[in-house]
């Protein structure tokens, strides 16, 4: 049978498709613009989005398992609920859903609360699902590299509690493993939730120290200022989204994203290898190390 992947053009989605094809799975992706994707042979590409009911229904034809990833947008919740309803209509009840760390607790952060709402639908409608809850993406550092390198400041207000940043490659590989496990199961498996974290829990000062070491010159932590973060984000994204990013940053400062006991051990057991580390990713960004597979 075929595994349908949504969000296949982003950092996680592309890696999920690659991991699935490497494992011999039949993969179909749904994307707004098929001309902008090239996954190579063996991947079926269909045009559409998560609010295009006709395209969704066509995309689910012959599908056994769904990877649901939808971006942070004003209608994210509608997209998730519509997609899951169409999946159920098509008889697809095996799902891997990309949620977010602490989705059940960060109820004031819109895209966290939305994802918890989708988690509840998966449970209440008796889907067989793996719910993946990743922490802050290490890959986000690509967006702030120039600020760090050119101005000597680590600008993300991640606070002093600690954030166990996770690499998108680890997220994608766990997702692929879970998709194939569910797809090949003889019956629908019960819901399972997996926290996706990195090997290190870093504070803002820790991250600045890593960059100081890599650049051989001082890099300062910009401090715990979610309001300044919001103002900066608002210069290049919608103000509602910048405000949402502020609420997320406030969550980092007040609570951090700290793994539960056994989270890391579970992930290394699933992957059969160590987790990708922040230092190695940052080193590759500045040309002081090769990006590991």
C-alpha positions as CSV (number, residue, x, y, z in Angstrom):
1,X,0.0,0.0,0.0
2,X,0.9,3.7,-0.3
3,X,2.0,6.1,2.4
4,X,0.7,9.7,1.9
5,X,3.0,12.5,3.0
6,X,1.8,16.0,3.5
7,X,4.2,18.9,4.1
8,X,6.7,17.1,1.9
9,X,8.5,20.2,0.7
10,X,9.8,21.4,4.1
11,X,12.8,20.4,6.2
12,X,11.1,17.5,7.9
13,X,8.9,16.4,5.1
14,X,11.6,16.1,2.5
15,X,13.6,14.0,4.9
16,X,10.6,11.8,5.7
17,X,10.1,11.1,1.9
18,X,13.8,10.3,1.6
19,X,13.8,8.0,4.6
20,X,10.7,6.2,3.3
21,X,12.0,5.7,-0.2
22,X,15.3,4.4,1.2
23,X,13.3,1.8,3.1
24,X,11.4,0.7,-0.1
25,X,8.0,2.3,0.8
26,X,5.6,3.4,-1.8
27,X,5.2,7.1,-1.3
28,X,2.7,9.7,-2.5
29,X,3.0,13.5,-1.7
30,X,0.5,16.2,-1.9
31,X,1.8,19.7,-2.7
32,X,0.5,23.0,-4.0
33,X,3.1,23.2,-6.7
34,X,4.4,19.9,-8.1
35,X,6.8,21.7,-10.5
36,X,8.9,22.8,-7.5
37,X,9.5,19.3,-6.2
38,X,11.9,16.6,-7.4
39,X,11.9,13.5,-5.2
40,X,13.2,11.2,-7.9
41,X,11.7,8.1,-9.3
42,X,9.2,6.1,-7.3
43,X,7.5,9.0,-5.6
44,X,4.1,10.0,-6.8
45,X,3.4,13.7,-6.7
46,X,-0.2,15.0,-6.6
47,X,-1.3,18.7,-6.8
48,X,-3.5,20.1,-4.0
49,X,-3.6,21.4,-0.5
50,X,-5.2,20.4,2.8
51,X,-8.3,22.5,2.2
52,X,-8.8,21.3,-1.4
53,X,-11.4,18.5,-0.7
54,X,-11.4,17.1,-4.2
55,X,-7.6,16.9,-4.2
56,X,-7.5,15.4,-0.7
57,X,-10.0,12.7,-1.7
58,X,-8.0,11.8,-4.8
59,X,-4.8,11.8,-2.8
60,X,-6.2,9.3,-0.3
61,X,-7.3,6.8,-2.9
62,X,-5.3,3.6,-2.4
63,X,-3.5,5.0,0.6
64,X,-3.0,3.0,3.8
65,X,-1.1,5.3,6.1
66,X,-0.8,9.1,6.5
67,X,2.0,11.4,7.6
68,X,0.3,14.6,8.7
69,X,2.4,17.7,8.8
70,X,0.8,21.1,8.4
71,X,2.5,24.4,8.7
72,X,1.8,27.2,11.2
73,X,-0.9,29.2,9.5
74,X,-4.1,31.0,10.5
75,X,-6.2,28.0,9.4
76,X,-3.9,25.3,10.7
77,X,-6.5,23.7,12.9
78,X,-9.1,23.6,10.1
79,X,-6.5,22.0,7.8
80,X,-5.7,19.2,10.3
81,X,-9.3,18.4,11.1
82,X,-10.5,18.4,7.5
83,X,-7.6,16.2,6.5
84,X,-8.3,13.7,9.3
85,X,-12.0,13.6,8.4
86,X,-11.2,12.9,4.8
87,X,-8.7,10.2,5.8
88,X,-11.4,8.5,8.0
89,X,-13.9,8.8,5.1
90,X,-11.3,7.0,2.9
91,X,-10.8,4.3,5.4
92,X,-7.3,5.4,6.4
93,X,-6.9,5.2,10.2
94,X,-3.1,4.7,10.5
95,X,-1.4,8.1,11.1
96,X,1.8,9.6,12.2
97,X,1.1,13.2,13.3
98,X,3.8,15.8,13.8
99,X,2.7,17.7,16.9
100,X,4.9,19.7,19.2
101,X,6.6,19.3,22.6
102,X,4.3,20.0,25.6
103,X,1.3,20.4,23.3
104,X,-1.0,19.6,26.2
105,X,0.5,22.2,28.5
106,X,1.3,25.2,26.4
107,X,-2.4,26.0,25.9
108,X,-1.9,29.7,25.3
109,X,0.4,29.3,22.3
110,X,-1.9,29.0,19.3
111,X,0.1,26.4,17.2
112,X,0.7,24.3,20.3
113,X,-3.0,24.4,21.3
114,X,-4.0,23.6,17.7
115,X,-1.8,20.5,17.7
116,X,-3.2,19.3,21.0
117,X,-6.7,19.7,19.5
118,X,-5.7,17.4,16.6
119,X,-4.2,14.9,19.1
120,X,-7.5,14.8,20.8
121,X,-9.3,14.1,17.5
122,X,-7.0,11.2,16.8
123,X,-7.8,9.8,20.2
124,X,-11.5,10.4,20.3
125,X,-12.1,9.1,16.7
126,X,-10.0,6.0,17.5
127,X,-7.3,6.4,14.9
128,X,-4.2,4.3,15.3
129,X,-1.6,7.0,15.5
130,X,2.0,7.8,16.6
131,X,2.0,11.4,17.9
132,X,5.5,12.9,17.5
133,X,6.2,15.9,19.8
134,X,9.4,17.6,18.7
135,X,11.1,20.3,20.7
136,X,12.7,23.4,19.1
137,X,14.4,22.5,15.8
138,X,18.1,22.8,15.6
139,X,17.6,23.6,11.9
140,X,16.1,27.0,12.9
141,X,19.6,28.2,13.5
142,X,20.1,28.6,9.8
143,X,17.8,31.6,10.0
144,X,19.9,33.3,12.7
145,X,23.4,32.3,11.6
146,X,24.1,35.7,10.0
147,X,23.1,37.6,13.2
148,X,25.4,35.3,15.2
149,X,28.4,35.6,12.8
150,X,28.1,39.2,11.8
151,X,27.0,40.7,15.1
152,X,28.3,38.4,17.8
153,X,24.9,37.8,19.4
154,X,22.9,34.7,19.8
155,X,19.4,36.2,19.4
156,X,16.9,33.4,20.3
157,X,15.4,34.1,23.7
158,X,15.4,30.4,24.8
159,X,16.0,31.3,28.5
160,X,17.9,29.6,31.3
161,X,15.7,26.5,31.9
162,X,17.1,24.7,28.9
163,X,15.8,23.5,25.5
164,X,16.7,20.1,24.2
165,X,16.8,21.1,20.5
166,X,16.2,18.3,18.0
167,X,17.6,17.8,14.5
168,X,15.0,17.6,11.6
169,X,16.8,14.5,10.4
170,X,16.1,12.7,13.6
171,X,12.5,13.7,13.5
172,X,12.1,12.5,10.0
173,X,13.8,9.1,10.6
174,X,11.7,8.4,13.6
175,X,8.6,9.4,11.6
176,X,9.6,7.0,8.7
177,X,10.2,4.1,11.1
178,X,6.8,4.7,12.7
179,X,5.0,5.1,9.4
180,X,6.4,1.7,8.1
181,X,5.7,0.0,11.4
182,X,2.1,1.1,11.3
183,X,1.7,0.5,7.6
184,X,3.0,-3.1,7.9
185,X,1.2,-4.0,11.0
186,X,-1.5,-6.8,10.7
187,X,-4.0,-4.6,12.5
188,X,-4.4,-1.0,13.7
189,X,-2.0,-0.2,16.5
190,X,-2.9,1.8,19.6
191,X,-1.9,5.5,20.0
192,X,1.6,6.2,21.1
193,X,3.3,9.5,21.9
194,X,7.0,10.1,21.4
195,X,8.9,13.2,22.6
196,X,11.5,14.1,20.0
197,X,14.5,15.8,21.7
198,X,18.2,16.3,21.2
199,X,21.2,14.9,23.2
200,X,21.8,18.2,25.0
201,X,19.6,20.5,27.0
202,X,20.9,24.0,26.2
203,X,20.3,27.4,27.7
204,X,20.7,30.7,25.8
205,X,24.1,31.1,27.4
206,X,25.1,27.5,26.5
207,X,24.3,28.2,22.8
208,X,26.3,31.4,22.8
209,X,29.2,29.6,24.3
210,X,29.1,27.0,21.6
211,X,29.2,29.7,18.9
212,X,32.0,31.5,20.8
213,X,34.0,28.3,20.6
214,X,33.3,27.7,16.9
215,X,34.0,31.3,15.8
216,X,37.0,31.9,18.1
217,X,35.5,35.2,19.2
218,X,32.9,36.2,21.8
219,X,29.3,35.6,21.1
220,X,26.9,37.0,23.7
221,X,23.4,35.7,24.5
222,X,20.9,38.4,23.6
223,X,18.9,37.8,26.7
224,X,15.4,36.8,27.7
225,X,13.4,39.4,25.8
226,X,10.4,37.9,24.0
227,X,9.0,41.4,23.3
228,X,12.1,42.3,21.4
229,X,11.9,39.0,19.6
230,X,8.3,39.8,18.6
231,X,9.3,43.2,17.2
232,X,12.1,41.7,15.1
233,X,9.9,38.9,13.8
234,X,7.2,41.4,12.8
235,X,9.6,43.0,10.3
236,X,9.3,40.0,8.0
237,X,6.2,38.0,9.0
238,X,2.6,38.8,9.7
239,X,2.1,40.5,13.1
240,X,-0.2,37.8,14.4
241,X,2.5,35.2,13.6
242,X,5.2,37.4,15.3
243,X,3.0,37.6,18.4
244,X,2.6,33.8,18.3
245,X,6.4,33.5,18.2
246,X,6.6,35.7,21.2
247,X,4.2,33.5,23.2
248,X,6.3,30.5,22.2
249,X,9.5,32.3,23.3
250,X,7.9,33.1,26.6
251,X,7.2,29.4,27.0
252,X,11.0,28.7,26.5
253,X,12.0,31.3,29.1
254,X,9.5,30.2,31.8
255,X,9.5,26.5,31.3
256,X,12.2,25.4,28.8
257,X,11.8,22.2,26.8
258,X,13.2,19.6,29.1
259,X,13.1,15.9,28.2
260,X,11.3,13.5,30.4
261,X,13.1,10.5,31.9
262,X,13.9,7.9,29.2
263,X,13.1,10.2,26.2
264,X,16.6,10.1,24.9
265,X,17.2,6.5,25.5
266,X,13.9,5.6,23.7
267,X,15.0,7.7,20.7
268,X,18.4,6.1,20.4
269,X,16.8,2.7,20.7
270,X,14.4,3.5,17.8
271,X,17.2,4.9,15.6
272,X,20.0,2.5,16.6
273,X,22.4,5.4,16.7
274,X,23.2,8.6,18.6
275,X,21.1,11.7,18.2
276,X,22.5,14.6,16.1
277,X,24.1,17.2,18.4
278,X,23.7,21.0,18.3
279,X,27.5,21.6,18.2
280,X,28.0,19.5,15.1
281,X,25.1,21.1,13.3
282,X,26.4,24.6,14.1
283,X,30.0,23.6,13.1
284,X,28.7,22.5,9.7
285,X,26.9,25.8,9.3
286,X,30.2,27.8,9.7
287,X,32.3,25.3,7.7
288,X,34.1,23.8,10.7
289,X,32.6,20.3,10.4
290,X,30.9,18.0,8.0
291,X,27.1,17.5,8.4
292,X,26.7,13.9,9.6
293,X,24.1,11.7,8.0
